[in-house]
Amino acid sequence: MSPWTSLVTASTLLVYFVLTINVGRARAKYKVPVPQMSGEPNFERVLRVQQNTLEQMVFFLPALWLFSFYVNPLWGAGIGAVWVLGRIAYAWGYYQAAEKRALGFAISSLSGIVLLLGAIIGIILSLVSK
């Protein structure tokens, strides 16, 4: 169990918590009552950030932990921290305009793919060496 990987996991959850709070704030600001999920484009962008981040976390968290276990926990945490920063950039850009989300999406997607591919290689090497 790596404290660095654990810290990145906790940071991921904290970012997601803030994004969830932002959805509630946007509901109030743009007068979008629960359970309504559409209407005001500014609200929809805030909601989409939260939903997309949740979707990406399902991919990211297992890849982070597998990479950290089979390859290196410090490298895993470093790449994972890049993913978190990418998600923050994604949110910041998307809140302004849908077109501004691309850089953050690319950063988080690429770092997630590196974690997954590294984990697969690490797992295969672990199996071969036994």
N, C-alpha and C positions, 0 to 999 in steps of 0.2 A: 504494500500500500504506500503510495507516494504522496507526501504532503503537497508537493507542487501540483500534481495532477488533481488532487483534492481541492486545492485552491482555485484552479481553473474551473473545475466543476461548480464550486460554490459561486464563483464570479459569473458563470453562465446563468445559474439560477437567479442571481441578483439582477442581472440585465433583463432576464425574462420577466421577473417580478415588476421592475420599473416599466417595461413595455406594457404589461397588463394594467398597471395603474394608469398609464397614459391613455389606454382605451376608455377607461371609466371617465377620465377627465374630458376626453374628446366627446363622449356621449353627452355629458353635461354642456359643454361649450357649444356643440352643434345641434343640441336638442334632438338626439337620436335615442328614443326610449328602448329599453330592453323589451322584447328580444329582437328588435329590428336590427338588421345587419347591413342595410344599404340606405342610400338616400343622398346624403351630403358627401361629395367627393373627398373633402378634407378628412372627414371621419373615416371613410373607407380606406384611405391610405394608412391612417394610424392603426386601424384594425388589421389591415393586410400585413403590416410590419410584425405585429404580434403573432398572427397566424403563421406566417412564413417562418418566423424564428422557431416556433414550436415544431413545425414540420422539419426544419433543419436540425433541431436538437435530437430528434430520433435517430438521425444518421450520425451526428457529430459525437455524442457522448459515448456510445459503444466504440467508435473508431478511436477516440481519445484514450480510453482505458485499455483497449487491446494493443494499441501502439505503445503505450507506456509500459505495459506488462511484457510484451514480446520484443520490443526494440530498446527503448530508453525512456525512463520517466521524465528526465529533465528536458530532453528534446520534445517529448510528447507535450509537456506542459508549455514549452515555448511556442510550438506550433498551435497548440490549443489557445494560447493567449492571443495569437494573431487572429484566430477564428473569432474570438470574442470582440476584438477591436474591429474586425470586419463587420460584425453584426451591428455594432454601434454606428459605424460609418453608413451601413445600409439604412438603419433607422433614421439617422440624421438627414441623409439625402432624400429618402422616400417621404419623410414628413414635409419637405419643401416642395417636391414634385416627383412624380413617378419616374421621370427620365433620370433623376439624380441618384437612383438606387444602385446603378450598375457597378460602380467601383467597389462598394461595400459587399455587394453580392459576389463579385469576382474574388475578392480577398477571402471571404469566408468559404466559398465553394472550393477554391484551390487548396486552402489549408486543410479542409475536411477530406478532400481527395488524397492529399499527401498522407494524412493520418491513416486512411483506409488502406491505401496501397502499401504503405510501410508496415501496417499490421499484418496484412496478408503475406508479405514477404517474410516478416519475422516469424509468423506461425509456420510457414512452410519450412523455413530453415530450422526451426525447432523440431519439427517432425522428422526431417531428413537426418539431423544430427543424432537422433536416438537409435 
